[in-house]
């Protein structure tokens, strides 16, 4: 699995503010699941999106979560399943 948190389509750039994580932790990764934690320095994010490729797939997949406010940071926890 490859994780690309910084790749966002141009459409999303105009709607949502982009903040690159200051910390990205892969808690665990198996052949079919992964747990990823992203920490952001800036507040005010309404949605956090993680783009990733699983296995030999050519297309990017994504997962959206609402980040939790943890002053002075925001944290987003992604639970990825059914990776092939």
JOBELRA-V764018 format. One record per backbone hydrogen bond with DSSP energy under -0.5 kcal/mol. CO is the residue of the C=O (numbers start at 1). NH is the residue of the N-H. E is the energy in kcal/mol with one decimal. If there is no record, write none. Layout:
# JOBELRA-V764018
co=CO nh=NH e=E
co=CO nh=NH e=E
This chain:
# JOBELRA-V764018
co=2 nh=53 e=-2.3
co=4 nh=7 e=-1.1
co=6 nh=8 e=-0.7
co=9 nh=12 e=-0.7
co=9 nh=13 e=-1.3
co=10 nh=14 e=-1.0
co=11 nh=14 e=-0.7
co=11 nh=15 e=-0.8
co=12 nh=16 e=-2.7
co=17 nh=19 e=-0.5
co=23 nh=39 e=-2.5
co=25 nh=27 e=-0.9
co=25 nh=37 e=-2.8
co=28 nh=35 e=-2.0
co=32 nh=83 e=-2.6
co=33 nh=30 e=-3.1
co=34 nh=80 e=-2.9
co=35 nh=27 e=-2.4
co=35 nh=28 e=-0.9
co=36 nh=78 e=-3.5
co=37 nh=25 e=-2.9
co=38 nh=76 e=-2.8
co=39 nh=22 e=-2.6
co=39 nh=23 e=-1.3
co=40 nh=74 e=-2.0
co=48 nh=65 e=-2.2
co=49 nh=51 e=-0.5
co=50 nh=63 e=-1.8
co=51 nh=4 e=-3.1
co=52 nh=61 e=-3.4
co=53 nh=2 e=-1.7
co=54 nh=57 e=-1.9
co=61 nh=52 e=-2.4
co=63 nh=50 e=-2.5
co=65 nh=48 e=-3.1
co=65 nh=67 e=-0.6
co=68 nh=70 e=-0.7
co=68 nh=75 e=-2.5
co=70 nh=73 e=-3.2
co=73 nh=70 e=-2.4
co=74 nh=40 e=-3.3
co=75 nh=68 e=-3.4
co=76 nh=38 e=-2.8
co=76 nh=78 e=-0.5
co=78 nh=36 e=-2.6
co=78 nh=80 e=-0.6
co=80 nh=34 e=-2.2
